[in-house]
Amino acid sequence: MHGREFFTARTVAEALAGFRPARRTLVETVPLAAALHRVPAAAVPAPGPLPGFVRSTVDGFAVRAADTYGASDGLPSYLDLVGVVRMGEAPTVAVPPGGCAAMPTGGVLPAGADAVVMVEYTAEPMPGTIEVTRPVAPGGGLVRADEDVVAGAALVPAGRPLRAPDLGLLAAAGVTAVQVHARPRVAIVSTGDEVVPPCTAEPAPGRVRDATASALAGLVADAGGEPVIVGIVPDDPGALETTLRGVLPDADLVVVSAGSSVGARDETAGAVAALGEIWCHGLAIKPGKPTLLAECDGVPVVGLPGNPLSALVVFRLVGVPLVWRLAGCGNPPPEPGTRVRLSRDLASAAGRLDVVQVTVREGVAEPLFGPSALLSVLTRADGYLVVPEPATGLDAGSEVEVTLYR
């Protein structure tokens, strides 16, 4: 059955659009100091308008705009200085017709005034008299009481990770705690008779330290998840099924790093099929074709190839969006990218998405090649480019989009 599924591999676009488990993490309340990059469970309404009062955006003089109409260098307007507005205090003066008050940036507009003229367009030819050489329109040099946020409007939307400016806006509104989705718990299971823990001092011949689990944990944490490294399971379907039964109740997502052989992949598929439904077994992508997507007891399961490079490439494209989705984020934050020229021809097969690691120097992308078992290809890369499914390659000198690693 699984062999037939390989011949009808899904595209990455189909996987992103079609494999959309309904599971979401629970909601918890966190203080603002711990809310960066967390995903609000609901929009947070503004309890009042912001900034909450009419304030000056420039240093200058609060005026009645009509008193400055027609003012110029050759024919200035002269206004009586009636007082000073202090920063952080309510005004103690009002501006009458023909008068003005000195204003700091951020100060509260005094009664009677409807604009602030910049200090650069004024002079004090004599004590108590201000000369204005530029007219100002009503509302000039001001921010309305609700110009930043109207009372009741959403300070931050639901479903978008909180950024630093969001925290500032929430703080300005007096919001000190936010209801957010809990970090998804991602259970990472390594399989393979040849895999040993990273702490193994001298692996026996034919044994390799588990590099994939640590790297996957980093990707999970970077996507706002909570990685849980379960350990290494031998190439035995019964053992893997038992392990999966044990981790599913406490996990929001299970990731299985499978062996590289066809037999090991089939064992993974068999263990997963015994517990749930396989959505696809095979993606039209290089590297990473032997990828499995499934759902067991409402928990999504991603089966990855055993080779570290392939596993990390696929998980970045398919697994990371899943982690964000589980945390209530429908559109994961975009990774940084840049447009550069390709240094050499790249061959590809139509109908398959090719992910190519590259270095970027002075606007040129240089492809990196190597077996999918070599992690050093990823550590040397500045990012990756994608050769889309319909293409049979890319020409040297063509402009390409490179997604950069952070």
N, C-alpha and C positions, 0 to 999 in steps of 0.2 A: 504493500500500500504506500509506504513512504517513498519507495523508488519512483512510483508513478507521480507523486507530488513534486519530486524534484524536476520532472520534465515539464511541469506547469508552474514553474517558479513565479512568484508574484514580483512585481516591480516594487521599488522602494516607495514610489508615489502611491501605489495601491495599498501598501502596508500602512503608510502614514494616514491615508484617508479612510481605510476600511477597518483596521484593527484599532478600535477605540473602546476599550473596556469602560464600563459605567462606574467602576469603583472610584471613590474619592475618599481622602483621609478625613478624619474627624476634625471638628473645629475647636480651637483653643484660644485663649486670650493671652497675649504676650505684651510686655511693656514696650514702649516705643524704642527703647535702647536695644531691644532684641528683635526688632521687626524688619530690619534691612533684608531685602530679597525674599521676605515671606509673602504669601499670596493671600490677600484679604478675602474672607468668605462672603462678604457683602460690601456694597459701597458704603463709605463712611460719610454721612451728611455733615455739613457745616452747622454747628450750633448757632452761629450768628454770622453777620457779614464780616468780611475782611477787606481792608485793615480795621474796619469798625469805626473809623472817623475820617473826615476829609483831611488829607495831609499834603504837605508840600513836597515836591520832588526836586526842588532846587533851593539853593541859598538865594535870598532876595528880599522882596517886600510884598506883603499881602496888600492887594489894592482892589478897588472897584474897577473892573475892566473898562467901563465907559470913560473913566477919568484919564485913560491912556490913549484913547482913539486919536489918531493924527499925530502922535508924538514922533519926533525925528531928531537927528543930530542938530539940524538947523532950527527946529522949533520944538524944543522939549516941553513935556508937561511937568509942572511943579506941584508936588504934594507935601502936605504937612505930616511929619513923622509923629505919630500919636503914641508910640510905645514899642515894646519888644515882646515877641512870643518866645518863651523859654522851652527848650527841648525837654520832653517828658512831662510837661505841665499843661494844664488847661489854660487857654488864653485869659488874661485879665483885662484885655482891652478889646474894643470894637472899632471897626474902621468906618468912619463917617464919609460922606461925599467929600472928595478933595483931600482925603487922608490916606495914610498907609502905615503899616507896622512891619518892623524888621522880622524876617522869618528864617529859621534854620531848615535845612533839608530834613523832612520827617516830622516837622512841627505841625500842630493842630491849627487849621485855618480859623482865624477869629471871625466872629459875627460881623456881618456887613461886607466882608470881602468875598469875591468870587473868582480870584485869580492871583497868581504870584508872578511878578516880573523878576527875571534873573538879575542878580547884583551886577553882572557884567554890563547891563544896559542902564545902569543908574550911576549917579554921582551925588555927593552932598556938598553943594556949592557954599552952603552956610549951615550952621548948626540948626537942626530941626526942620530942614527943607531938603527934600529928595527930588532930584532931577531925573526924569524918565525919558530915554531917547528911543525906545522901541515900544510900539503898542502891543498889548497882550489881549487875547480873546478870553471870554468867560470860560473857566475850566483850565486855562493854560497854567502849566507848572503845578498841577494838582493831580491827586489820585482820589477818586470817589470813595466813599465809605464802603461800598460793596464792589469796587472795581476788580479786586483780586478774586473774591468769591462771594456769591450771593447767598444769603442765609438759606439753608436747606439744600443747597446744591451739593453734589458729590465732591468731597475733598480728594478722594482717591476712588477709583473704580474697583469693582470686584474682579478677580481673575487675572490681575496683572501684578507681577512682583513689585514690591515697594522699592523705590529708588531713593537716593539720598534727598533730593528735593521734596519728595513726598513726605518724608519724615519731618522736614522743616515746615511744610504747610500744615501738617497735623499738629505740630507743636505750636504753631502760630494760632491755631484755632483752639488750643487748650486740650487737645485729644492726647492723652498720655498712655493709652493702651488700645490695642487693635485685636479684633477677632480674625484669626487667620487659620488656614488649613494646617494641620500638623504635618511635620516633615514625613514624607513617605519612607517607611521602613523597607529597605531593599535587601533581601537575603541573597547572598552571593555564594553559590555552590560550585566548587571545582571538582572535576571528575578526572579519572585517569590513573591507571596502575603505575604510570611512570612519574606522576607528580608527587613532589614531597614539599613539606613546609619551607618557607623562606629561611627559617632559622637553622636548617640542616647545614652542618658545618662542611661535610664532605659527601655530596650525593654519590651514591653508587653508580657504576657505569650504566648508562641508559636512563637514569633518573634526572629530572629537571626540577628546579625550584619553582614554586607557583608564583609566577610574575603577574599573571592576568588578574587575579583577585585584588591585589593591591591597587593596580591601575584602574580597575573598574570601580573600586571604592572611591578613588579620587574623582572620577567622572560623576558618580552618584552624589558625592558631597558638593561638587561644583554646581550641580543642578538643584541643590536645595534638599536632597534626600539624606536619609540616615542609613549609611551602609552597615550591614551586619555580615561579616565574613563567617560563614558557617563552617568551612573546612573542606577537606578533600575526601571524596567518595570514590572507592574503587570502581573499575569498569564492570559493574554487576547491576543488572536492571532491578533486582530485588532490593539491593542496598540503596540505590538511588530513589526508588519509589518510597522506601521507608523514610529516607531523609526528607523527601518532599512532603510527605504526610506530616512530618514533625514541624516543618518550618512554615507551612501554608497558614495555619491559624493566626500567626503573629506577624505576617508579612503583608505588605501592600503590593509588592512586586518580587518575583523570584527570578534570578538570573542564574542560568546553568552554563558554566564553561565546559563544553563537552570535549571528549577526545577527538583526535583528528581523523581517525579511521572511519570508514563507512559503518563498520560494525558498532563502534562506540556511538556514532550518531543515531543509529537505529535503536540502540539500548536507551538512549535519552528519550527518543520519540516514544518508545514503548512505555517507559515509566510515566511520561507525561500523559499519554493517551489513556492510561489506566486510571488517571485521576481527573481528567477533564477532556476538553475538546481542543484539538489542534486546528488553528486557523490557517496556517501555512507551514510548509516544511521546505524551505528553499526560497532565496531571494535572488533576483536577477541583478547581482552586484559582484564586482571584483575589487578587492578581496571580500570574502564573507558569504559566499553562496549558501553554505550549509547552515542557514539560520532558521530557527523554529520559533513560531509565535503561537501561543496557546493561552487558554484560560481554564483555571482549575478552581472550583468553588468560589468563583467570582474574583479570583486573584490572577492577574496577568503573569504569564511565564514567558521568558525569553531564553531560548537555547542558542548559545553562541558557538562558533567554531573554536577548536582548541588552540589554534595558533594565535598568539597574543595580538599581533598586528591586526589580523582579520577580526578578532573579537572586539577590539577597541574601535576600529573603524565602523563596524556595524552598530555597536552600542551607541556611539556618538550620533549616528544618523537616525536610529530607530528607538533605542532605549532611553536616551536623554529626553526626547519629547514625551515619552511615556511617564517618566518621573515627574515632569512638570505638570502633565495632565492629571495625574493622581493627586497632585497638590492643588487642583482647582484652576490651573492656568491653561486656557485653551490655546494660546499662541505663545510658545516659548520665546524668551528674549532672543533677538537675533545675535549671532556671533559677529565680531568685527570682520570686515572684508576689505579687499582692495582690488582695483583693476590694474593688471600688469600684462606684459607681453610674454609669450611663451618662448623659451630659448631653443626648443627643438621640436621636431615632429613627434606626435603621440599617436600610436596605433590603438585601435579599439575594435570591439566586435559589436555590430548593431544588435539592439535588443538587450543590452546589458549596461548597467551604470558602472563606470569605472571611476574609482576614487584614487587619485594620484597624489602622493605626498610631494611637497615642493619646498625649496628654499626660495626666499625672495630677497634680491639684492638690486638696488638702484632701478626699480621698476621692471625687473625681469624675473620670471619664475623658472627655476631650474628643477626639473623632475628628479626625484630620488627613487631608485629601484632597489629591490632586494627581496629575498624570500619572506613569506608572510610569518615566518617564525622569528624574524629579527625585530626586536623592539627598537633597536638603535635607529632604524629608518624613521620611526616616529619621533624619537628624541632629537634627531638632527633637523627635522622639518620645522619650518615656520608656519606651515598651514597646508591646506590641501585644495585641489581643484577637482571638479567633477566633469567627466566626459558623459554627456547625456545619452540615454538609451538609443535614440535614432542615429547617432553619429557613428561613423566608422573611424574616427580619429580627429585630431586637431593639428593644424599646420603650424610650423615654426613661425614666430612673428605675430600670430593671431592674438587678439586681446582676450584675456580670460579673467574670470572672477575667482580670486583665491580667498577662501575662508581662513582667517588667521587664528592661530592658537593663542589663548590668553595666558 
